Amino acid sequence: MERFGVKSAPSRNRSKTALYVTPQDRVTEFGSELHEDGGKLFCTSCNVVLNHVRKSAINDHLKSKTHTKRKAEFEEQTIRKKQRTLTASLQCNSTAQTEKTSVIQDFVKMCLEANIPLEKADHPSVRAFLSRYVKNGSSIPKSDQLRKAYLPDGYDNENQLINTEDR
């Protein structure tokens, strides 16, 4: 090309993607069709992850046949579920999880105060009693896990109580 004196057009190294657009910006732009969780953009009715950087990808998805079909099904549902990322799901502590931890810690404390060895929790009749009559009693682990995971917590809590009483 240089031989004939023709110059090529200046190349643009710029991409046509919106670099500073966040998933939350797209949610405000498109309304209730989309939702954001954990830095990802989800279609509310389809429960699929969308590319929040390219607006055309979102528009193409919203115009697709599968989206319109799933949107109609979604509007018929009485209970609406939104998909979340795995990290957001794991960070969520439900009341059942906190109750389970509380029951286990109380059980270990009771055993320590009554001078009952933790190995007694492994006996089949104790297991049957706990699962039948204690709420979340079936979630109490075996003695080795009680010793490793929950005994240090009880020990630390008792030390803190003793230290505060001494002052």
C-alpha positions in Angstrom: 0.0 0.0 0.0 2.8 2.4 0.7 4.1 1.7 -2.8 1.0 3.3 -4.3 0.8 6.1 -1.8 -2.4 4.9 -0.2 -2.4 5.0 3.6 -4.6 2.7 5.7 -7.2 4.2 8.0 -5.9 4.8 11.5 -6.6 1.9 13.7 -8.7 2.3 16.8 -7.7 0.1 19.6 -10.8 1.1 21.5 -13.4 -1.5 22.2 -17.1 -0.8 21.8 -17.8 -2.1 25.3 -19.0 0.1 28.1 -16.1 -0.1 30.5 -17.6 1.6 33.5 -21.1 0.1 33.6 -22.0 -2.0 36.6 -24.7 -4.6 36.9 -26.6 -2.3 39.2 -26.6 0.4 36.5 -28.3 -2.1 34.1 -30.9 -3.0 36.8 -31.9 0.6 37.1 -31.9 0.9 33.3 -34.1 -2.1 32.6 -36.2 -2.2 35.8 -37.7 -5.3 37.3 -36.7 -7.5 34.3 -33.2 -7.9 35.8 -31.6 -8.2 39.2 -28.1 -8.1 40.5 -26.4 -10.3 43.1 -22.7 -10.7 43.8 -21.6 -8.5 40.9 -23.5 -10.6 38.4 -26.6 -9.6 36.4 -29.5 -12.1 36.3 -32.7 -12.2 34.3 -35.4 -12.4 36.9 -37.8 -14.6 35.0 -35.2 -16.9 33.2 -32.7 -17.1 36.1 -29.7 -16.9 33.7 -26.6 -14.7 34.0 -26.3 -11.9 31.4 -23.4 -9.9 30.3 -23.9 -6.5 31.9 -21.2 -4.8 29.8 -22.9 -5.2 26.4 -26.4 -3.7 26.2 -27.1 -5.4 23.0 -26.7 -8.8 24.6 -29.3 -7.8 27.2 -31.6 -6.5 24.5 -31.2 -9.6 22.5 -32.1 -11.8 25.5 -35.1 -9.7 26.3 -36.4 -10.1 22.8 -35.8 -13.8 22.5 -38.6 -16.4 22.3 -37.3 -18.3 25.3 -37.4 -15.1 27.5 -41.0 -14.2 26.5 -42.1 -17.8 27.2 -40.3 -18.0 30.6 -41.6 -14.5 31.5 -45.2 -15.6 30.9 -44.6 -18.7 33.1 -42.9 -16.5 35.7 -45.9 -14.2 35.9 -48.2 -17.1 36.5 -46.2 -18.3 39.5 -47.3 -17.3 43.0 -43.9 -17.8 44.7 -41.2 -15.9 42.8 -37.6 -17.1 43.3 -34.6 -15.0 42.4 -31.4 -16.8 41.6 -28.4 -15.9 43.8 -24.7 -16.5 43.6 -23.2 -19.3 45.6 -21.2 -16.9 47.8 -24.3 -14.9 48.7 -26.1 -18.2 49.6 -23.3 -19.4 51.8 -23.0 -16.1 53.6 -26.7 -16.1 54.5 -27.2 -17.5 58.0 -30.7 -18.8 58.4 -32.5 -19.1 61.8 -32.2 -22.9 61.6 -28.4 -22.7 61.3 -28.1 -20.3 64.3 -30.5 -22.5 66.3 -28.5 -25.6 65.5 -25.3 -24.0 66.7 -27.0 -22.8 69.8 -28.4 -26.3 70.6 -25.0 -27.9 70.1 -23.2 -25.3 72.3 -25.9 -25.7 75.0 -25.6 -29.5 74.9 -21.8 -29.3 75.3 -22.1 -26.9 78.2 -24.7 -29.1 79.9 -22.4 -32.1 79.5 -19.5 -30.2 81.0 -21.4 -28.8 83.9 -23.0 -32.2 84.8 -19.6 -33.9 84.4 -21.0 -36.2 81.6 -18.3 -37.4 79.2 -19.0 -36.3 75.6 -18.6 -40.0 74.5 -22.0 -40.7 76.0 -23.5 -38.6 73.2 -22.5 -41.5 70.8 -24.7 -44.1 72.6 -27.7 -45.2 70.5 -30.3 -44.6 73.2 -29.0 -41.0 73.7 -29.1 -40.4 70.0 -32.7 -41.7 69.8 -33.7 -39.5 72.7 -32.1 -36.4 71.2 -33.7 -36.8 67.8 -37.1 -37.6 69.2 -37.5 -35.0 72.0 -35.1 -32.2 71.4 -35.7 -29.6 68.7 -32.6 -29.9 66.3 -31.4 -32.7 68.5 -30.6 -34.9 65.6 -28.1 -32.3 64.4 -25.9 -32.8 67.4 -22.7 -34.3 66.0 -20.6 -37.3 67.4 -18.3 -36.8 70.3 -15.1 -36.4 68.3 -16.6 -33.4 66.4 -18.0 -32.0 69.6 -14.5 -32.1 71.1 -12.8 -30.6 68.1 -15.3 -27.9 67.0 -17.5 -26.9 70.0 -15.4 -27.6 73.1 -12.9 -24.8 72.4 -15.8 -22.4 72.0 -17.3 -23.3 75.3 -13.8 -23.1 77.0 -13.2 -19.6 75.6 -16.6 -18.4 76.6 -16.1 -19.7 80.2 -12.7 -18.1 80.4 -14.2 -14.8 79.4 -16.9 -15.1 82.0 -14.3 -15.9 84.7 -12.2 -13.0 83.7 -15.1 -10.5 83.8 -16.2 -11.8 87.2 -12.7 -11.3 88.6 -12.6 -7.6 87.8 
